[in-house]
Every structure is written in structure tokens, then in C-alpha cells.
Amino acid sequence: QVQVLESGGGLVQPGGSLRLSCTPSGTIFRISSMGWYRQAPGKQRDWVATITSGGNTNYADSVKGRFTISRDNTKSTMYLQMNSLKPEDTAVYYCKASQYTSIEIWGQGTQVIVSS
């Protein structure tokens, strides 16, 4: 079964930047959209950003203007460029690939810690 794998998390100081990547382990057919979600300790998993197969993007208000979602269609790899990071961005970040069949493929997550 094809999986998606997140990478790029780590510890960064407030105001710093990180770039997360989401890479499928194989070919995922008929992807309608890919997205990033995050879950802070003790909180529910929240949506962060989405990019559709057509390249349209949407962002949660909390990250708009600071985060940029993109996708390399040749590799089916998705990225999340995170700038001006704040302590409240600390969370486990998850990648999700959604197929037109309504199947969703989630990754295992990558930890992002924003702290001085």
C-alpha cells in the first residue's frame, strides 16, 4: 500500500524558517488534492493548507502570509515552506493525499518545535 512520508521537521527559533516535504512511497493515482495538517499537544488536529491538482491553494488564517504550500508534480512531492515561525506553530505536522475516489492517505507526521 502506498504511503506518504513527511520530513523536514525540527527545532527552530521564533522567527525562523523550516521547509517540510511530503513524499509518496510509490505512485498515487488520481490525486485530487494534498494538504498539511497539524496537531499540538492536547489539541485536535487542525487543517493548515491545501493544494489541488490544478494548483489552487488555500490556507488557514493562522498561517496565511507566512506559510507557502507547493507541489512538484513530476515527483508528486509536496512542500510546506514555513517562515516567521511562532511558538504557537509547535505541533506534529501531517501530510494527507486525497484521491478522487475519496480515499485519504495520511503520513505519520513530523515534529516541529519553535522555541528559543
N, C-alpha and C positions, 0 to 999 in steps of 0.2 A: 504494500500500500504506500502511495506517495505521501511524503510528509513535507512540512516546511520547517526550516531551521533558522532561528534568529541568531544574530551575532552582533557584536559591537558595543555591548553594554559595558559599564564600568563605573568607576568613581571619578567625579569631576567637580570642580569648584563652582560655586554660583557665578553665573555669567559666562561659563564655559560652553563648549560645544561637544557633541558626540554625533556620530552617524551610525544608525542601526541598519542592518541588512537582513533580508528575509529571502532565503534561497530554497527552492524546492529540491527534494532528493531525486526527483525524476520529472517527467513531463506531466503537467496538469492540463488536461484538455478543457476547452470551453470555459475559461475563467471569465466571469462577469465583472468581478472587482476584487481588489485586495485591500486590506486595511490593517491599521495598527490600533491596538487597544492597550490599556494599562490598568494595573491593579496595585494600589498602595496597600500597605499592611492594615488589615482590619476593615478594608473598604471593598465595595463591589468593583467589578471590572468595568471600566468606562471606555467608551469609544474615543479615539484620538483623531484619526484621519482615514480617509478612503480615497482610492484612485480607481476609476473604472477602466474597462478595457479600451474605452475611447479616449482615455487620458484626462477625463474630468476629475477634479479634486475637490474635497470638502474637508473642513477642519472643525474641531471643537473650538468654541470661543476661547477656551483657556490656553490654547496653543497657537491660535491664529496670529500670523505675523512673525512667529518665532520658529515654527517647525515647517518643514517642507517635505512632502511625500513625492516620490518619483518611482519610476519603474523602467527597467531595461528590458524591453520586450524580447530582445534576442536571447536573453538568458532567463527570462521570467523572474528576474530578481527585483525585489522591491526595496526601497531605501526610505529611511526617515532621517533627514538632517535636522538636528535639534540645536538651536542656537539660543543664546541668552537664557541658559538653563537656570531654574529656580529650585530651591529646596522642595517645593511642593510638586515638582516633576518626578521626585523619587518614587519609583514603582518598578514592578516587573512589567516589561513591555512584551506584548504578544502580537504575533503576526497571524492574519487569517486570510485564506484564499477562498473565495466563494465561486462556485460553478453555476452555470445556467440551470443545472439540474437541482439547484438549492442545496447541494452538498457543500458543507463547510469543512475546511481543513485548518486546524489550529496548530501552532507551534508550541513548544514547551516554555518559551519565554526567555528573556534576557534581562538581568537586573541592571537598573540604572540608579545610582546613588548620587545625589547632588548635595555636597556638604563641604564646608570649609574645615 
